[in-house]
Amino acid sequence: MSGQNAFDPKNIVDLRADKEGRILDALNIPPKVADSIRKNARNLQVAAICAFVVLLGWTYYNYHTGVQKDKATALLSRALDLKDKSAQKKMLARVVDEYPRT
């Protein structure tokens, strides 16, 4: 009954390096590039996360400015549809006050 023990440190294999090697080998990356990717993996991950955050910020900014333009356009349209000139001037002043960039 003194066979091999599954928890013996001699039998434990570190599979992390093997997985990294298989992925980089499957992509046919040259060995020098693969080595530099392994050395700079942390920096590459941080750069990818930063790029993703910048992309999300840019997308949100474009969405926000589009919504503001739509609201300003709707308010301007309502102001131009008014027949009363004094009410129209007040509504146009409101457009300028609320949406100065448009």
C-alpha positions in Angstrom: 0.0 0.0 0.0 3.0 2.3 -0.2 2.3 3.4 -3.8 2.7 6.8 -5.1 1.0 9.6 -3.2 -1.0 12.1 -5.3 0.0 14.9 -2.9 3.7 14.2 -3.0 5.6 17.4 -4.1 7.5 15.3 -6.7 4.3 14.5 -8.5 2.9 18.0 -8.6 3.5 19.7 -12.0 3.4 23.4 -12.5 1.1 23.8 -15.5 1.2 27.6 -15.8 4.4 27.8 -17.8 3.1 25.0 -20.1 -0.1 26.8 -20.8 1.7 30.1 -21.6 4.0 28.2 -23.9 1.2 26.5 -25.7 -0.7 29.7 -26.4 2.3 31.6 -27.7 3.5 28.6 -29.7 0.0 28.1 -31.2 0.2 31.7 -32.5 3.6 31.0 -34.1 5.2 33.9 -32.3 9.0 34.0 -32.6 10.9 33.0 -29.5 12.4 36.4 -28.8 9.0 38.0 -29.0 7.4 35.3 -26.8 10.2 35.8 -24.2 9.6 39.6 -24.2 5.8 39.0 -23.8 6.5 36.7 -20.8 8.8 39.3 -19.2 6.5 42.2 -19.7 3.2 40.5 -19.2 2.2 42.7 -16.2 3.0 45.9 -18.1 1.1 44.7 -21.2 -2.0 43.9 -19.0 -1.9 47.3 -17.4 -1.6 49.0 -20.8 -4.6 46.9 -22.2 -6.7 47.9 -19.2 -5.8 51.6 -19.6 -6.6 51.5 -23.3 -10.0 49.8 -22.4 -10.8 52.5 -19.8 -9.9 55.3 -22.3 -12.1 53.6 -24.9 -15.0 53.5 -22.5 -14.5 57.1 -21.5 -14.5 58.2 -25.2 -17.6 56.2 -25.9 -19.4 57.7 -23.0 -18.4 61.2 -23.9 -19.6 60.7 -27.5 -22.9 59.4 -26.2 -23.3 62.3 -23.7 -22.6 64.9 -26.4 -25.0 63.2 -28.8 -27.8 63.3 -26.2 -27.1 66.9 -25.4 -27.3 67.8 -29.1 -30.6 65.9 -29.5 -32.1 67.7 -26.5 -30.9 71.1 -27.8 -32.3 70.3 -31.3 -35.7 69.4 -29.8 -35.8 72.6 -27.7 -34.8 74.7 -30.7 -37.5 73.1 -32.8 -40.1 73.8 -30.2 -38.9 77.4 -30.0 -39.1 77.9 -33.8 -42.6 76.4 -33.9 -44.0 79.0 -31.5 -46.2 81.7 -33.2 -45.9 84.2 -30.3 -42.7 86.3 -30.9 -42.1 87.1 -27.2 -42.5 83.4 -26.2 -40.2 82.4 -29.1 -37.5 84.9 -27.9 -37.8 83.5 -24.4 -37.5 79.9 -25.6 -34.5 80.8 -27.9 -32.9 82.5 -24.9 -33.5 79.3 -22.9 -31.8 77.2 -25.6 -28.7 79.5 -25.4 -28.7 79.4 -21.6 -29.2 75.6 -21.3 -27.0 74.5 -24.3 -24.3 77.1 -24.8 -22.2 74.8 -27.0 -24.8 74.4 -29.7 
